Amino acid sequence: MGVTDVAVFVGAYPYRSLTHDDPAWVVSQMDRLGIERAWVSHFPSLLLTDPASGTRALRDLVAPYDERLFPVPILNPASPTWRHDLQDAKAAQPPAVRLMPQYHGVDPAGPLMREVVATMATLGLPLLLTVRLEDARQRHPSDTALDLPAAAVRALMRVDSSLRCIVTHADRSYVEEVHFGLTPAEAARVLWDISWIWGPPENHLALVLDTVGADRFVLGTGMPLRIPDTPFAKLDLLEVAGDVRRGILSGNLLRWLGPQ
């Protein structure tokens, strides 16, 4: 597996117009930065009661780039068709399934979420969670979604001992709150992207690489809402050792996914 970005979206963002929201632009940035693969979700599905139609649209959008862009469907636990949607996702062999409970009005650690993640674990589907998409200070007034609570991540990781989860857009304190609140076995099933963790001149990224463990982190750019160069700049400024850098860019994810 080459350099892989686990935190990319395409399609129209519901809360403001973006200069670039199409797969062709994403691939152009990947080429520029040396990213081989990206896990991609669909912005419009954030507000769809039934995101299944959004999943179909996402697959059509990324089809011309099927060797580079891997669709990650968004599932709504409150949808009466979520079981069917999950089976459909399983058949398409996605790298993960994304849940955004804060956008679908679902209790992030409630019965609906617990049932869905338990089923995902049974099916062997990794879970992708996102703490936030934008800083609260720059959100549109209509975007009232709260940040995903750290306690919810801990609760979900205890639903099934085989559940694997990647959490994106978490800052240092959030990572620490979840990681050190889990048992070592639970924490070993969680990966974190580095998109929202401060690098130099702050020492946040260096600190969590040391205390949480460099093998727990993967590449996430957050494009197109975030500048895709930023994670690479953090690693460059920290002068991260070659083996650690390779782990973050691809190796950690490959080991976490296991035999394919």
ABEGO torsion letter per residue (X at the ends): XBBBBABBBBEBBAABBBABABAAAAAAAAAAAGBABBBBBBAAAAABABAAAAAAAAAAAAAAAAAABBBBBBBBAABAAAAAAAAAAAAAGBABBBBBAAAAGBBAABAAAAAAAAAAAAAGBBBBBBABABBAAABBAABABBBBBAAAAAAAAAABAABBBBBBGBBAAAAAAAAAABBAAAAAABBBBAAABBBOABAAAAAAAAAAEAAABBBBAGOAABBAAAAAAAAAAAGBBAAAAAAAAAAAAAAAAEBX
